[in-house]
Amino acid sequence: MSVERILDNIMNADKHIRYATIFDLDGNEIKTSVRKDTDLFLDENATKETLRYSANAWKIRKSFAPRIGKGQYVLAVYEKLRRLTVPVGDKYLLMITWGTDAGISDIIERIENMFSGDYTKDPFHLA
């Protein structure tokens, strides 16, 4: 499935989803989708820093996988938004944000259902 199609599916999964981006384990953005008329809270530099931080944190979590199992997702809850980070294959991460006016469990369940099943090491065929 193409990166664009995955992002379209995510944005269509819930009207409250504001932002979705796919990035690699070095924090490099592959592709991003932003809902029309959405004001972003972070500028480009802060967003890049967030992606790098999330990628590094995920790599640390992966080191514990042999003892506690593979990470499924990370949820961060802020005053203004919710942010979900989900692994996609072995090389990529997906970050999704939505406002405080949507349910957490509903969105997480929809995203988990989208990514259930076996993924190859490169689900986007980017390498």
BAZALUM-271693 format. One record per residue: chain; x, y, z of N, C-alpha, C, O in turn; residue number from 0; residue in one letter. Coordinates in nm, 2 decimals, always signed. Last residue first. Layout:
<atoms>
+-----+--------+--------+--------+--------+--------+--------+--------+--------+--------+--------+--------+--------+-----+------+
! mol !    n_X !    n_Y !    n_Z !   ca_X !   ca_Y !   ca_Z !    c_X !    c_Y !    c_Z !    o_X !    o_Y !    o_Z ! seq ! type !
+-----+--------+--------+--------+--------+--------+--------+--------+--------+--------+--------+--------+--------+-----+------+
!   A !      X !      Y !      Z !      X !      Y !      Z !      X !      Y !      Z !      X !      Y !      Z ! NUM !    A !
...
+-----+--------+--------+--------+--------+--------+--------+--------+--------+--------+--------+--------+--------+-----+------+
</atoms>
This chain:
<atoms>
+-----+--------+--------+--------+--------+--------+--------+--------+--------+--------+--------+--------+--------+-----+------+
! mol !    n_X !    n_Y !    n_Z !   ca_X !   ca_Y !   ca_Z !    c_X !    c_Y !    c_Z !    o_X !    o_Y !    o_Z ! seq ! type !
+-----+--------+--------+--------+--------+--------+--------+--------+--------+--------+--------+--------+--------+-----+------+
!   A !  +1.28 !  +0.13 !  +0.05 !  +1.42 !  +0.11 !  +0.05 !  +1.48 !  +0.07 !  -0.09 !  +1.60 !  +0.04 !  -0.10 ! 126 !    A !
!   A !  +1.01 !  +0.15 !  +0.03 !  +1.08 !  +0.27 !  +0.01 !  +1.23 !  +0.24 !  +0.00 !  +1.31 !  +0.33 !  -0.06 ! 125 !    L !
!   A !  +0.78 !  -0.01 !  +0.07 !  +0.87 !  -0.04 !  -0.04 !  +0.95 !  +0.08 !  -0.08 !  +0.97 !  +0.12 !  -0.19 ! 124 !    H !
!   A !  +0.62 !  +0.00 !  +0.28 !  +0.60 !  +0.10 !  +0.18 !  +0.69 !  +0.09 !  +0.06 !  +0.68 !  +0.16 !  -0.03 ! 123 !    F !
!   A !  +0.70 !  -0.20 !  +0.46 !  +0.57 !  -0.20 !  +0.41 !  +0.54 !  -0.10 !  +0.30 !  +0.44 !  -0.11 !  +0.23 ! 122 !    P !
!   A !  +0.96 !  -0.36 !  +0.52 !  +0.95 !  -0.23 !  +0.44 !  +0.81 !  -0.23 !  +0.38 !  +0.79 !  -0.25 !  +0.26 ! 121 !    D !
!   A !  +0.93 !  -0.60 !  +0.65 !  +1.02 !  -0.50 !  +0.70 !  +1.01 !  -0.36 !  +0.64 !  +1.05 !  -0.26 !  +0.70 ! 120 !    K !
!   A !  +0.57 !  -0.65 !  +0.64 !  +0.71 !  -0.68 !  +0.60 !  +0.80 !  -0.58 !  +0.66 !  +0.75 !  -0.48 !  +0.73 ! 119 !    T !
!   A !  +0.33 !  -0.72 !  +0.88 !  +0.39 !  -0.63 !  +0.79 !  +0.53 !  -0.67 !  +0.76 !  +0.60 !  -0.73 !  +0.84 ! 118 !    Y !
!   A !  +0.04 !  -0.90 !  +0.96 !  +0.19 !  -0.91 !  +0.94 !  +0.23 !  -0.80 !  +0.84 !  +0.17 !  -0.79 !  +0.73 ! 117 !    D !
!   A !  -0.21 !  -0.75 !  +1.16 !  -0.16 !  -0.84 !  +1.06 !  -0.01 !  -0.82 !  +1.04 !  +0.05 !  -0.74 !  +1.11 ! 116 !    G !
!   A !  -0.33 !  -0.41 !  +1.19 !  -0.32 !  -0.55 !  +1.24 !  -0.27 !  -0.64 !  +1.13 !  -0.30 !  -0.61 !  +1.01 ! 115 !    S !
!   A !  -0.36 !  -0.15 !  +1.12 !  -0.23 !  -0.20 !  +1.11 !  -0.22 !  -0.34 !  +1.17 !  -0.10 !  -0.38 !  +1.21 ! 114 !    F !
!   A !  -0.63 !  -0.10 !  +1.15 !  -0.57 !  -0.07 !  +1.02 !  -0.44 !  -0.14 !  +1.01 !  -0.40 !  -0.18 !  +0.90 ! 113 !    M !
!   A !  -0.66 !  -0.15 !  +1.42 !  -0.73 !  -0.24 !  +1.32 !  -0.67 !  -0.22 !  +1.18 !  -0.66 !  -0.32 !  +1.11 ! 112 !    N !
!   A !  -0.53 !  +0.07 !  +1.53 !  -0.48 !  -0.07 !  +1.55 !  -0.54 !  -0.17 !  +1.45 !  -0.46 !  -0.25 !  +1.40 ! 111 !    E !
!   A !  -0.70 !  +0.27 !  +1.45 !  -0.56 !  +0.27 !  +1.40 !  -0.50 !  +0.13 !  +1.41 !  -0.44 !  +0.07 !  +1.32 ! 110 !    I !
!   A !  -0.93 !  +0.21 !  +1.60 !  -0.94 !  +0.22 !  +1.45 !  -0.80 !  +0.20 !  +1.39 !  -0.78 !  +0.14 !  +1.29 ! 109 !    R !
!   A !  -0.83 !  +0.22 !  +1.86 !  -0.88 !  +0.09 !  +1.81 !  -0.89 !  +0.10 !  +1.65 !  -0.85 !  +0.00 !  +1.59 ! 108 !    E !
!   A !  -0.76 !  +0.49 !  +1.88 !  -0.66 !  +0.39 !  +1.89 !  -0.71 !  +0.26 !  +1.83 !  -0.63 !  +0.19 !  +1.76 ! 107 !    I !
!   A !  -1.02 !  +0.61 !  +1.85 !  -0.92 !  +0.63 !  +1.75 !  -0.81 !  +0.52 !  +1.76 !  -0.76 !  +0.47 !  +1.65 ! 106 !    I !
!   A !  -1.15 !  +0.50 !  +2.09 !  -1.20 !  +0.48 !  +1.95 !  -1.10 !  +0.50 !  +1.84 !  -1.09 !  +0.42 !  +1.75 ! 105 !    D !
!   A !  -0.99 !  +0.59 !  +2.30 !  -1.00 !  +0.45 !  +2.27 !  -1.05 !  +0.42 !  +2.13 !  -1.01 !  +0.33 !  +2.06 ! 104 !    S !
!   A !  -1.03 !  +0.87 !  +2.30 !  -0.90 !  +0.81 !  +2.28 !  -0.91 !  +0.67 !  +2.23 !  -0.84 !  +0.63 !  +2.13 ! 103 !    I !
!   A !  -1.27 !  +1.08 !  +2.13 !  -1.23 !  +0.97 !  +2.22 !  -1.10 !  +0.91 !  +2.19 !  -1.06 !  +0.89 !  +2.08 ! 102 !    G !
!   A !  -1.22 !  +1.43 !  +2.10 !  -1.24 !  +1.30 !  +2.04 !  -1.20 !  +1.19 !  +2.15 !  -1.12 !  +1.22 !  +2.23 ! 101 !    A !
!   A !  -1.14 !  +1.68 !  +2.18 !  -1.28 !  +1.66 !  +2.16 !  -1.32 !  +1.52 !  +2.11 !  -1.43 !  +1.50 !  +2.08 ! 100 !    D !
!   A !  -0.87 !  +1.73 !  +2.18 !  -0.93 !  +1.68 !  +2.30 !  -1.08 !  +1.65 !  +2.29 !  -1.13 !  +1.60 !  +2.39 !  99 !    T !
!   A !  -0.75 !  +1.63 !  +1.85 !  -0.78 !  +1.72 !  +1.96 !  -0.84 !  +1.65 !  +2.08 !  -0.86 !  +1.53 !  +2.08 !  98 !    G !
!   A !  -0.47 !  +1.43 !  +1.74 !  -0.61 !  +1.47 !  +1.74 !  -0.64 !  +1.56 !  +1.86 !  -0.56 !  +1.56 !  +1.96 !  97 !    W !
!   A !  -0.20 !  +1.29 !  +1.55 !  -0.25 !  +1.37 !  +1.66 !  -0.40 !  +1.40 !  +1.63 !  -0.45 !  +1.41 !  +1.52 !  96 !    T !
!   A !  +0.02 !  +1.03 !  +1.49 !  -0.11 !  +1.08 !  +1.46 !  -0.14 !  +1.17 !  +1.58 !  -0.12 !  +1.14 !  +1.70 !  95 !    I !
!   A !  +0.30 !  +0.88 !  +1.34 !  +0.25 !  +0.97 !  +1.45 !  +0.12 !  +1.03 !  +1.40 !  +0.11 !  +1.09 !  +1.29 !  94 !    M !
!   A !  +0.46 !  +0.58 !  +1.28 !  +0.35 !  +0.67 !  +1.24 !  +0.31 !  +0.75 !  +1.36 !  +0.29 !  +0.70 !  +1.47 !  93 !    L !
!   A !  +0.78 !  +0.46 !  +1.17 !  +0.68 !  +0.50 !  +1.28 !  +0.57 !  +0.59 !  +1.22 !  +0.60 !  +0.66 !  +1.12 !  92 !    L !
!   A !  +0.98 !  +0.20 !  +1.03 !  +0.90 !  +0.32 !  +1.03 !  +0.81 !  +0.34 !  +1.15 !  +0.78 !  +0.24 !  +1.22 !  91 !    Y !
!   A !  +1.10 !  -0.05 !  +1.02 !  +1.18 !  +0.07 !  +0.99 !  +1.11 !  +0.20 !  +1.00 !  +1.17 !  +0.31 !  +0.99 !  90 !    K !
!   A !  +0.94 !  -0.27 !  +1.06 !  +1.06 !  -0.26 !  +1.14 !  +1.13 !  -0.13 !  +1.13 !  +1.22 !  -0.10 !  +1.21 !  89 !    D !
!   A !  +0.59 !  -0.18 !  +1.05 !  +0.71 !  -0.26 !  +1.01 !  +0.82 !  -0.25 !  +1.10 !  +0.80 !  -0.21 !  +1.22 !  88 !    G !
!   A !  +0.54 !  +0.09 !  +1.23 !  +0.49 !  +0.03 !  +1.10 !  +0.60 !  -0.05 !  +1.04 !  +0.70 !  +0.01 !  +0.99 !  87 !    V !
!   A !  +0.44 !  +0.18 !  +1.56 !  +0.54 !  +0.12 !  +1.47 !  +0.47 !  +0.07 !  +1.34 !  +0.36 !  +0.01 !  +1.35 !  86 !    P !
!   A !  +0.29 !  +0.48 !  +1.65 !  +0.27 !  +0.34 !  +1.62 !  +0.38 !  +0.29 !  +1.53 !  +0.42 !  +0.36 !  +1.43 !  85 !    V !
!   A !  +0.19 !  +0.73 !  +1.87 !  +0.30 !  +0.68 !  +1.79 !  +0.29 !  +0.53 !  +1.78 !  +0.28 !  +0.46 !  +1.88 !  84 !    T !
!   A !  -0.04 !  +0.98 !  +1.92 !  -0.02 !  +0.84 !  +1.92 !  +0.10 !  +0.81 !  +1.82 !  +0.10 !  +0.86 !  +1.71 !  83 !    L !
!   A !  -0.14 !  +1.25 !  +2.12 !  -0.05 !  +1.21 !  +2.01 !  -0.02 !  +1.06 !  +2.03 !  +0.02 !  +1.01 !  +2.13 !  82 !    R !
!   A !  -0.39 !  +1.50 !  +2.17 !  -0.34 !  +1.36 !  +2.19 !  -0.25 !  +1.32 !  +2.08 !  -0.28 !  +1.36 !  +1.96 !  81 !    R !
!   A !  -0.39 !  +1.84 !  +2.28 !  -0.40 !  +1.73 !  +2.19 !  -0.36 !  +1.60 !  +2.24 !  -0.30 !  +1.59 !  +2.35 !  80 !    L !
!   A !  -0.38 !  +2.03 !  +2.49 !  -0.44 !  +2.07 !  +2.36 !  -0.46 !  +1.95 !  +2.26 !  -0.53 !  +1.97 !  +2.17 !  79 !    K !
!   A !  -0.26 !  +1.90 !  +2.71 !  -0.38 !  +1.98 !  +2.73 !  -0.45 !  +2.01 !  +2.60 !  -0.57 !  +2.02 !  +2.60 !  78 !    E !
!   A !  -0.17 !  +1.56 !  +2.61 !  -0.14 !  +1.70 !  +2.64 !  -0.27 !  +1.78 !  +2.66 !  -0.38 !  +1.73 !  +2.63 !  77 !    Y !
!   A !  -0.07 !  +1.24 !  +2.61 !  -0.18 !  +1.32 !  +2.63 !  -0.14 !  +1.46 !  +2.68 !  -0.08 !  +1.47 !  +2.79 !  76 !    V !
!   A !  +0.06 !  +0.99 !  +2.41 !  +0.10 !  +1.11 !  +2.49 !  -0.03 !  +1.19 !  +2.50 !  -0.09 !  +1.22 !  +2.39 !  75 !    A !
!   A !  +0.10 !  +0.65 !  +2.37 !  +0.01 !  +0.76 !  +2.37 !  +0.06 !  +0.87 !  +2.46 !  +0.09 !  +0.84 !  +2.58 !  74 !    L !
!   A !  +0.25 !  +0.42 !  +2.16 !  +0.27 !  +0.51 !  +2.27 !  +0.17 !  +0.62 !  +2.26 !  +0.15 !  +0.68 !  +2.15 !  73 !    V !
!   A !  +0.21 !  +0.07 !  +2.07 !  +0.20 !  +0.21 !  +2.05 !  +0.23 !  +0.29 !  +2.17 !  +0.25 !  +0.23 !  +2.28 !  72 !    Y !
!   A !  +0.35 !  -0.18 !  +2.11 !  +0.23 !  -0.17 !  +2.02 !  +0.20 !  -0.02 !  +1.98 !  +0.17 !  +0.00 !  +1.86 !  71 !    Q !
!   A !  +0.66 !  -0.33 !  +2.14 !  +0.58 !  -0.22 !  +2.16 !  +0.46 !  -0.21 !  +2.06 !  +0.49 !  -0.23 !  +1.94 !  70 !    G !
!   A !  +0.71 !  -0.68 !  +2.20 !  +0.72 !  -0.56 !  +2.11 !  +0.62 !  -0.45 !  +2.15 !  +0.51 !  -0.48 !  +2.19 !  69 !    K !
!   A !  +0.82 !  -0.78 !  +2.54 !  +0.74 !  -0.79 !  +2.41 !  +0.75 !  -0.66 !  +2.33 !  +0.80 !  -0.56 !  +2.38 !  68 !    G !
!   A !  +1.00 !  -0.78 !  +2.75 !  +0.86 !  -0.74 !  +2.77 !  +0.76 !  -0.75 !  +2.65 !  +0.64 !  -0.72 !  +2.66 !  67 !    I !
!   A !  +1.24 !  -0.88 !  +2.65 !  +1.20 !  -0.91 !  +2.79 !  +1.05 !  -0.88 !  +2.81 !  +0.98 !  -0.95 !  +2.89 !  66 !    R !
!   A !  +1.28 !  -0.80 !  +2.39 !  +1.30 !  -0.94 !  +2.43 !  +1.25 !  -0.98 !  +2.56 !  +1.22 !  -1.09 !  +2.59 !  65 !    P !
!   A !  +1.22 !  -0.51 !  +2.42 !  +1.13 !  -0.61 !  +2.36 !  +1.16 !  -0.75 !  +2.39 !  +1.06 !  -0.83 !  +2.42 !  64 !    A !
!   A !  +1.40 !  -0.33 !  +2.49 !  +1.34 !  -0.40 !  +2.60 !  +1.25 !  -0.51 !  +2.55 !  +1.19 !  -0.59 !  +2.62 !  63 !    F !
!   A !  +1.47 !  -0.20 !  +2.26 !  +1.58 !  -0.28 !  +2.33 !  +1.52 !  -0.36 !  +2.44 !  +1.58 !  -0.46 !  +2.49 !  62 !    S !
!   A !  +1.25 !  -0.05 !  +2.19 !  +1.28 !  -0.18 !  +2.12 !  +1.38 !  -0.26 !  +2.19 !  +1.38 !  -0.39 !  +2.18 !  61 !    K !
!   A !  +1.29 !  +0.17 !  +2.35 !  +1.18 !  +0.08 !  +2.39 !  +1.20 !  -0.06 !  +2.32 !  +1.18 !  -0.16 !  +2.38 !  60 !    R !
!   A !  +1.49 !  +0.30 !  +2.20 !  +1.52 !  +0.25 !  +2.34 !  +1.41 !  +0.15 !  +2.38 !  +1.45 !  +0.05 !  +2.44 !  59 !    I !
!   A !  +1.35 !  +0.35 !  +1.97 !  +1.46 !  +0.26 !  +1.96 !  +1.50 !  +0.21 !  +2.10 !  +1.54 !  +0.09 !  +2.11 !  58 !    K !
!   A !  +1.16 !  +0.54 !  +2.07 !  +1.12 !  +0.41 !  +2.02 !  +1.23 !  +0.31 !  +2.01 !  +1.21 !  +0.19 !  +2.04 !  57 !    W !
!   A !  +1.33 !  +0.75 !  +2.13 !  +1.26 !  +0.69 !  +2.24 !  +1.21 !  +0.55 !  +2.19 !  +1.21 !  +0.45 !  +2.27 !  56 !    A !
!   A !  +1.41 !  +0.82 !  +1.86 !  +1.51 !  +0.77 !  +1.96 !  +1.44 !  +0.70 !  +2.08 !  +1.49 !  +0.60 !  +2.12 !  55 !    N !
!   A !  +1.16 !  +0.89 !  +1.76 !  +1.23 !  +0.78 !  +1.70 !  +1.33 !  +0.73 !  +1.80 !  +1.35 !  +0.61 !  +1.81 !  54 !    A !
!   A !  +1.09 !  +1.11 !  +1.92 !  +1.01 !  +0.99 !  +1.92 !  +1.08 !  +0.87 !  +1.86 !  +1.06 !  +0.76 !  +1.91 !  53 !    S !
!   A !  +1.30 !  +1.29 !  +1.86 !  +1.29 !  +1.24 !  +1.99 !  +1.20 !  +1.11 !  +2.00 !  +1.24 !  +1.02 !  +2.07 !  52 !    Y !
!   A !  +1.25 !  +1.33 !  +1.58 !  +1.38 !  +1.27 !  +1.63 !  +1.37 !  +1.21 !  +1.77 !  +1.41 !  +1.10 !  +1.79 !  51 !    R !
!   A !  +0.99 !  +1.45 !  +1.60 !  +1.01 !  +1.32 !  +1.53 !  +1.14 !  +1.25 !  +1.57 !  +1.14 !  +1.13 !  +1.59 !  50 !    L !
!   A !  +1.06 !  +1.68 !  +1.74 !  +0.96 !  +1.59 !  +1.80 !  +0.98 !  +1.45 !  +1.73 !  +0.98 !  +1.35 !  +1.80 !  49 !    T !
!   A !  +1.22 !  +1.81 !  +1.56 !  +1.27 !  +1.77 !  +1.69 !  +1.19 !  +1.67 !  +1.75 !  +1.24 !  +1.57 !  +1.81 !  48 !    E !
!   A !  +1.03 !  +1.86 !  +1.36 !  +1.15 !  +1.78 !  +1.33 !  +1.21 !  +1.73 !  +1.46 !  +1.25 !  +1.61 !  +1.47 !  47 !    K !
!   A !  +0.87 !  +2.04 !  +1.50 !  +0.81 !  +1.91 !  +1.45 !  +0.93 !  +1.82 !  +1.42 !  +0.92 !  +1.70 !  +1.46 !  46 !    T !
!   A !  +1.04 !  +2.25 !  +1.54 !  +0.99 !  +2.18 !  +1.66 !  +0.93 !  +2.05 !  +1.62 !  +0.95 !  +1.95 !  +1.69 !  45 !    A !
!   A !  +1.07 !  +2.33 !  +1.27 !  +1.18 !  +2.29 !  +1.35 !  +1.14 !  +2.21 !  +1.47 !  +1.20 !  +2.11 !  +1.50 !  44 !    N !
!   A !  +0.80 !  +2.40 !  +1.19 !  +0.87 !  +2.30 !  +1.12 !  +0.99 !  +2.24 !  +1.21 !  +1.01 !  +2.12 !  +1.21 !  43 !    E !
!   A !  +0.60 !  +2.46 !  +1.50 !  +0.66 !  +2.50 !  +1.37 !  +0.74 !  +2.38 !  +1.31 !  +0.75 !  +2.28 !  +1.38 !  42 !    D !
!   A !  +0.30 !  +2.33 !  +1.65 !  +0.45 !  +2.33 !  +1.64 !  +0.49 !  +2.38 !  +1.50 !  +0.43 !  +2.35 !  +1.40 !  41 !    L !
!   A !  +0.03 !  +2.33 !  +1.61 !  +0.08 !  +2.39 !  +1.73 !  +0.24 !  +2.41 !  +1.73 !  +0.29 !  +2.50 !  +1.79 !  40 !    F !
!   A !  -0.14 !  +2.42 !  +1.31 !  -0.05 !  +2.33 !  +1.38 !  +0.01 !  +2.41 !  +1.50 !  +0.03 !  +2.53 !  +1.50 !  39 !    L !
!   A !  -0.47 !  +2.45 !  +1.23 !  -0.36 !  +2.53 !  +1.27 !  -0.27 !  +2.43 !  +1.35 !  -0.31 !  +2.38 !  +1.45 !  38 !    D !
!   A !  -0.64 !  +2.32 !  +0.95 !  -0.59 !  +2.29 !  +1.09 !  -0.47 !  +2.38 !  +1.11 !  -0.37 !  +2.38 !  +1.03 !  37 !    T !
!   A !  -0.75 !  +2.33 !  +0.70 !  -0.79 !  +2.44 !  +0.80 !  -0.75 !  +2.40 !  +0.94 !  -0.81 !  +2.45 !  +1.04 !  36 !    D !
!   A !  -0.73 !  +1.98 !  +0.64 !  -0.75 !  +2.12 !  +0.59 !  -0.80 !  +2.21 !  +0.70 !  -0.88 !  +2.17 !  +0.79 !  35 !    K !
!   A !  -0.50 !  +1.78 !  +0.82 !  -0.64 !  +1.81 !  +0.79 !  -0.65 !  +1.96 !  +0.74 !  -0.59 !  +2.05 !  +0.81 !  34 !    R !
!   A !  -0.20 !  +1.68 !  +0.67 !  -0.26 !  +1.77 !  +0.77 !  -0.40 !  +1.80 !  +0.73 !  -0.42 !  +1.83 !  +0.61 !  33 !    V !
!   A !  +0.04 !  +1.43 !  +0.64 !  -0.09 !  +1.47 !  +0.60 !  -0.15 !  +1.56 !  +0.71 !  -0.15 !  +1.52 !  +0.83 !  32 !    S !
!   A !  +0.37 !  +1.34 !  +0.52 !  +0.28 !  +1.40 !  +0.62 !  +0.15 !  +1.44 !  +0.56 !  +0.14 !  +1.49 !  +0.45 !  31 !    T !
!   A !  +0.64 !  +1.12 !  +0.48 !  +0.52 !  +1.19 !  +0.42 !  +0.43 !  +1.23 !  +0.54 !  +0.42 !  +1.16 !  +0.64 !  30 !    K !
!   A !  +0.89 !  +1.10 !  +0.61 !  +0.87 !  +1.04 !  +0.48 !  +0.75 !  +1.11 !  +0.41 !  +0.77 !  +1.15 !  +0.30 !  29 !    I !
!   A !  +1.12 !  +1.26 !  +0.82 !  +0.98 !  +1.25 !  +0.77 !  +0.98 !  +1.19 !  +0.63 !  +1.06 !  +1.23 !  +0.55 !  28 !    E !
!   A !  +1.34 !  +1.10 !  +1.03 !  +1.33 !  +1.17 !  +0.90 !  +1.19 !  +1.15 !  +0.85 !  +1.14 !  +1.04 !  +0.84 !  27 !    N !
!   A !  +1.41 !  +0.96 !  +1.26 !  +1.33 !  +1.08 !  +1.27 !  +1.31 !  +1.16 !  +1.15 !  +1.27 !  +1.28 !  +1.15 !  26 !    G !
!   A !  +1.52 !  +0.73 !  +1.23 !  +1.62 !  +0.84 !  +1.25 !  +1.54 !  +0.97 !  +1.27 !  +1.60 !  +1.07 !  +1.29 !  25 !    D !
!   A !  +1.32 !  +0.56 !  +1.16 !  +1.38 !  +0.54 !  +1.29 !  +1.49 !  +0.64 !  +1.32 !  +1.55 !  +0.64 !  +1.43 !  24 !    L !
!   A !  +1.10 !  +0.77 !  +0.96 !  +1.19 !  +0.65 !  +0.98 !  +1.24 !  +0.66 !  +1.13 !  +1.22 !  +0.75 !  +1.20 !  23 !    D !
!   A !  +0.75 !  +0.84 !  +0.95 !  +0.89 !  +0.88 !  +0.96 !  +0.97 !  +0.76 !  +0.99 !  +0.92 !  +0.66 !  +1.04 !  22 !    F !
!   A !  +0.44 !  +0.98 !  +0.86 !  +0.52 !  +0.86 !  +0.87 !  +0.67 !  +0.90 !  +0.86 !  +0.70 !  +0.98 !  +0.78 !  21 !    I !
!   A !  +0.18 !  +1.16 !  +1.02 !  +0.31 !  +1.16 !  +0.95 !  +0.37 !  +1.02 !  +0.97 !  +0.36 !  +0.95 !  +1.07 !  20 !    T !
!   A !  -0.11 !  +1.34 !  +1.06 !  -0.05 !  +1.21 !  +1.05 !  +0.08 !  +1.22 !  +0.97 !  +0.08 !  +1.28 !  +0.87 !  19 !    A !
!   A !  -0.35 !  +1.54 !  +1.22 !  -0.22 !  +1.53 !  +1.16 !  -0.18 !  +1.39 !  +1.16 !  -0.20 !  +1.32 !  +1.26 !  18 !    Y !
!   A !  -0.61 !  +1.54 !  +1.32 !  -0.56 !  +1.66 !  +1.27 !  -0.44 !  +1.64 !  +1.18 !  -0.42 !  +1.72 !  +1.08 !  17 !    R !
!   A !  -0.90 !  +1.36 !  +1.37 !  -0.75 !  +1.35 !  +1.34 !  -0.71 !  +1.47 !  +1.27 !  -0.76 !  +1.50 !  +1.16 !  16 !    I !
!   A !  -1.17 !  +1.39 !  +1.37 !  -1.09 !  +1.46 !  +1.47 !  -0.94 !  +1.45 !  +1.45 !  -0.87 !  +1.53 !  +1.51 !  15 !    H !
!   A !  -1.28 !  +1.21 !  +1.19 !  -1.28 !  +1.35 !  +1.16 !  -1.20 !  +1.44 !  +1.25 !  -1.16 !  +1.55 !  +1.22 !  14 !    K !
!   A !  -1.12 !  +0.91 !  +1.13 !  -1.19 !  +0.99 !  +1.23 !  -1.17 !  +1.14 !  +1.19 !  -1.06 !  +1.18 !  +1.16 !  13 !    D !
!   A !  -1.02 !  +0.79 !  +0.89 !  -1.07 !  +0.71 !  +1.00 !  -1.15 !  +0.78 !  +1.11 !  -1.23 !  +0.72 !  +1.17 !  12 !    A !
!   A !  -0.92 !  +0.96 !  +0.71 !  -1.06 !  +0.93 !  +0.70 !  -1.11 !  +0.85 !  +0.81 !  -1.23 !  +0.83 !  +0.82 !  11 !    N !
!   A !  -0.65 !  +0.96 !  +0.79 !  -0.72 !  +1.09 !  +0.80 !  -0.88 !  +1.07 !  +0.79 !  -0.95 !  +1.14 !  +0.85 !  10 !    M !
!   A !  -0.59 !  +0.69 !  +0.72 !  -0.59 !  +0.74 !  +0.86 !  -0.67 !  +0.87 !  +0.88 !  -0.75 !  +0.88 !  +0.97 !   9 !    I !
!   A !  -0.62 !  +0.69 !  +0.45 !  -0.71 !  +0.61 !  +0.53 !  -0.71 !  +0.65 !  +0.67 !  -0.81 !  +0.65 !  +0.74 !   8 !    N !
!   A !  -0.42 !  +0.88 !  +0.38 !  -0.56 !  +0.91 !  +0.35 !  -0.65 !  +0.82 !  +0.43 !  -0.75 !  +0.87 !  +0.49 !   7 !    D !
!   A !  -0.19 !  +0.73 !  +0.46 !  -0.23 !  +0.85 !  +0.53 !  -0.37 !  +0.90 !  +0.50 !  -0.44 !  +0.95 !  +0.59 !   6 !    L !
!   A !  -0.22 !  +0.51 !  +0.28 !  -0.22 !  +0.49 !  +0.42 !  -0.26 !  +0.62 !  +0.50 !  -0.34 !  +0.61 !  +0.58 !   5 !    I !
!   A !  -0.18 !  +0.65 !  +0.04 !  -0.31 !  +0.58 !  +0.07 !  -0.32 !  +0.55 !  +0.22 !  -0.43 !  +0.57 !  +0.27 !   4 !    R !
!   A !  +0.08 !  +0.75 !  +0.06 !  -0.03 !  +0.84 !  +0.05 !  -0.17 !  +0.77 !  +0.08 !  -0.25 !  +0.83 !  +0.15 !   3 !    E !
!   A !  +0.22 !  +0.51 !  +0.07 !  +0.22 !  +0.60 !  +0.18 !  +0.11 !  +0.69 !  +0.18 !  +0.04 !  +0.72 !  +0.28 !   2 !    V !
!   A !  +0.05 !  +0.22 !  -0.07 !  +0.13 !  +0.35 !  -0.08 !  +0.12 !  +0.43 !  +0.05 !  +0.02 !  +0.42 !  +0.12 !   1 !    S !
!   A !  +0.09 !  -0.12 !  +0.00 !  +0.00 !  +0.00 !  +0.00 !  +0.09 !  +0.12 !  +0.00 !  +0.19 !  +0.13 !  +0.07 !   0 !    M !
+-----+--------+--------+--------+--------+--------+--------+--------+--------+--------+--------+--------+--------+-----+------+
</atoms>
